[in-house]
Amino acid sequence: MKLYDFTAAPNPKRVRMFLAEKGLETACVQVNIREREQFTDAFQRINPFSVVPVLELDDGTRIGESVAICRYIEETHPEPALMGTDALDKALVEMWQRRVELNGFLMVGEAVRNAEPRFEGRALPGTSGGVPQIPALVERGKAAALRLFDKLDNQLSANEFVAGPRFTIADITLFVTVWFAPRANLGVPDACTNLKRWHAAVAARPSAEA
């Protein structure tokens, strides 16, 4: 299998971290989204939604969307479990993964896409033009992420990791959110001591460099 990737983008990093935690390696094909390679005819035949990552299997099947790719990897390589173990644990991991994704990961992305000049006219992922930036969404996105950081600081006061005692996909999504946040001139507040403790621990894992 091979991964269509762009090392500076947050969604592919989620998949690379997931693969690294599983101890898996795969060939990567770089798609330079800064040069708009995602809009070429060649890449649109791979993914008509014009975004990375995409996982291409040996039989030619292509899976887009980061969490869908991680789900496939989890099912084919179940250890270590990164998306939960039994029914309850899977539900809790999914709950925290979605909370982080909706209230942090996507909000930071919204702030970046509505602020950076290179996204002028294409403020939504996968669009090549005709989608204007909305300046008000920059501050809204940053405020939403800060609210999440505060809530997660409380969650991490009693838990080693986001969804409980084990490292999961929820931690990957949060780590990549914090990794990407400086692009929106945003960081973890000093008052969030539990979140900072968690971040230092995750940053020390080999997968953080994936």
N, C-alpha and C positions, 0 to 999 in steps of 0.2 A: 504494500500500500504506500501511498505518498500523500503528503499534505501540501496543499496550496496555501502559502503563508506570506506574511509580511512582518518582519521582526519588530518593527516599531509600533505595530497596531495592537490594541489590547485584546481583542477577541482571539486571534491566533495564539497569543501568549497563554491564555487560559488553557487551550488545548495542549500546547507544548508542556506546560506544567503538569497537566493531568497525565500525559504520556510519561513524563520523567518520574512521577510518583509511582507509576506502574512498572518502571524499569524497562520501558519500551523505546525503541528507536525507529524512526521512519525517515525516508527521503523527504526532503522539503524542496518545493519549487517556489521561489520568491516571485511574488506578483507586486510590482512596485506601484502601490496605489498613489504615491505622491506624483508619479508620472502618468497616472490615470490608465495604467495597464488593465485595470479591472473593467474598463469600458471597451476594450478591443473585441473584435469579433471572435478571436480565438478564445479569450477567457469567457465571454458570454455564452459560448457553446458549453463551457464547463459549468458555469453558474449564471443563469440569466438574471439573477438578482444583483450581480456585480459587486459581491462582497467576499471577503475572506474571513475565516478559513473554509476550505473544502477538503474533505478526506476522500481520496479516490482509492477504491479497493482493487485488488488484483484482477477481479472479473469485470472491471470498468464501472461498477456502481459508484456513484458520487453522493456523499452526504454533506450537506451544508448545515450551518448553524452550530455554534460551539457546543451547546449542551447536548444536542442530538449526536454530535460526534463523540462526546464524552460518554453518552449512554451506550453507544455501540462498543466503545472500548471497554466499558465496565462489564457489559454482558459477555464479551469475548475473553476478557482477562479480569476475572472477578476479584483477584487478590492483588494488593490490599483493597478492601472495599472503600470506595471514595464517595459512593452515593447511597450509603446505608446498608444495613444487614437484614434485619427482619422488617415486617410491614410497618411497625411503628417507627423504627429508626429511619427507614427510607422516607417516610412522610415528614419527619422532623428535619432531616437533611434538606429535602426539597423545599420545605417551608422557609428555612433560613437562606438557602440558595436564592430563592425568588425574592425574598425581602432585600437581600443585598443587591441583587441584580436590578430590581425595579427602583429601589430608593437610593442607590448609590452608583452602581456601575453605569446604568443608563443616564442618570442625572449628570454625572461628570461628562459623559459623552455629549449630552445635550449642550452643556456649557461650552465645551471645546468647539463643537461644530457651529455654534452660533456666535463665536468670538473670533476664531482664527481666519485671517483674510483668505487663506487658500480654500476655504469652504464657501466662499461667497457664491451664492446662487445654487448651492447644493448642500443645504443644511440638514438633509436627511441621508442616512446611509444608502448607498447604491444609486444615488441620483447624479446625473451628469450636468444638470442645469434646471433652471425654472423653479427652484425652491429657495426663496429668500431667507436670509438670516433674520432672526428676531432677537434683538439685543436684550429684551426683558427676560428671555429664557436663560441667559447666562447667569444672572444673579439667582433666578429661581432654582436652577440646577445646582449651583453651589450651596444654596441654603438647604436644599433637600439632602445633599450629601452630608452636610454638617449635622443635620438632625439624625441621620442614620449613624454617624460616628458616635454621637452621644448615646443613642440607644444600645449600640453594640458595646460601648464601654461598660455599660451596666450588665449586659449579657456576659461579657468576659470577666466580670468581677467574680463570678461563681463557676466559670467554665474555662478549661484550658484552650479550647477551640470554639469556633463560632456555634456549631451545632451540638457541642457537648465535649466528651473526653477525647475524641479522635479527630484527626485531620481529615477533612472532606472537601468536596467540590465547593462548598460554601466558603471555606477558607481561601481557596484559589481565587474565586470571584472577588472576595474582599481584598486580597493581596493585590490583584491586578487593578482594582479600583484605586487603591492607595498609590500604586506605582504610576498610574496614569493621571492622578489628580493634579500634580504640579503643572500639567499642560493647561489647567484651568486656574492657575495661581492659587491652588488649594492644598492644604496639608492637614495632617491630624493635629488637632489642638493639643497644647501641652497639658491641659486639664484631663485629657483622656488617657490616664496613666495605664489602665488595663489594656486599652487598644494598642498603646505603644509597646507594652510588654509583649503582647501577642505578635505585633508586627516584627519586632526584633527576633523572636523565635522562628517565625516563618521565613524571614529573610535569610536566616542561617541554614535553611534546608537547601540541599543541592538543586532541587527543582526550581528555586527562585531565580536561578540564572538561566533557565531554559528559554 
